[in-house]
Amino acid sequence: MKLALPIMMDLNDPELEFSDLVYSYQSWVMAIINDEKLESEEKLLTDDIADDALNAMRFLPGEVTSAIETSLARVYDVDADELASLLFPED
């Protein structure tokens, strides 16, 4: 799995689109799956990816974040409850 190099998301950018928020959240979930569940030597999660995802969560409806998590859990054969505990360990 190879993610594009992250560019810090500017929430004040008038050209920021919904798809940018989705991409940021999706990149974060994929990075966590890669780092925690797949046997990849390359770690993908960075502070920029995590920060962008947290900012994106403020604007994305719960249904969208849930759909992203569910879809990626299925694609990468990760149990949905286990993924939730990886994404939000303090919950």
C-alpha positions in Angstrom: 0.0 0.0 0.0 1.5 3.3 -1.0 -0.1 6.7 0.0 0.7 10.0 -1.6 3.0 12.2 0.4 0.7 14.2 2.7 0.3 17.9 2.3 -1.1 19.6 5.3 -4.7 20.4 4.8 -5.6 24.1 4.9 -9.2 24.3 6.3 -9.3 28.0 5.2 -8.6 27.1 1.6 -11.8 28.1 -0.4 -11.0 25.4 -2.9 -11.1 22.7 -0.2 -13.7 20.1 -1.2 -15.6 17.3 0.5 -13.4 14.8 -1.3 -10.3 16.3 0.4 -11.8 15.6 3.8 -12.7 12.1 2.8 -9.2 11.5 1.4 -7.6 12.7 4.6 -9.7 10.5 6.8 -9.3 7.5 4.5 -5.5 8.0 4.4 -5.4 8.0 8.2 -7.4 4.8 8.5 -5.3 3.1 5.8 -2.1 4.2 7.5 -3.2 2.7 10.8 -4.3 -0.6 9.2 -0.9 -0.7 7.4 1.1 0.0 10.6 -0.9 -2.1 13.0 -2.3 -5.0 11.0 -0.3 -5.6 7.8 3.2 -6.9 7.8 4.6 -3.9 6.2 8.1 -2.7 7.1 7.3 0.9 6.1 5.3 2.9 8.6 2.8 5.2 6.9 1.3 7.1 9.8 2.7 10.6 10.3 1.7 13.5 12.5 0.4 15.4 9.4 -1.8 12.5 8.4 -3.2 12.2 11.9 -3.8 16.0 12.2 -5.5 16.2 8.9 -7.8 13.3 9.8 -8.7 14.8 13.1 -9.6 18.1 11.3 -11.5 16.2 8.7 -13.6 14.4 11.4 -14.8 17.8 12.6 -16.6 18.3 9.3 -17.5 14.8 8.1 -20.8 13.3 9.2 -20.5 10.1 11.3 -22.1 8.1 8.5 -19.3 9.0 6.2 -16.5 8.1 8.6 -18.3 4.9 9.5 -18.6 4.0 5.9 -14.9 4.6 5.3 -14.0 2.5 8.3 -16.3 -0.4 7.4 -15.2 -0.4 3.7 -11.5 -0.4 4.5 -12.0 -3.1 7.3 -13.6 -5.3 4.7 -11.0 -4.6 2.0 -8.1 -5.4 4.4 -9.9 -8.2 6.2 -9.8 -6.5 9.6 -12.5 -7.0 12.2 -14.5 -3.8 12.5 -14.4 -3.8 16.3 -10.7 -4.3 16.3 -10.2 -1.5 13.8 -12.3 0.8 16.0 -10.1 0.0 19.0 -7.0 0.8 16.8 -8.4 4.1 15.6 -9.8 5.2 19.0 -7.8 3.3 21.7 -9.1 5.4 24.6 -12.8 4.9 23.9 
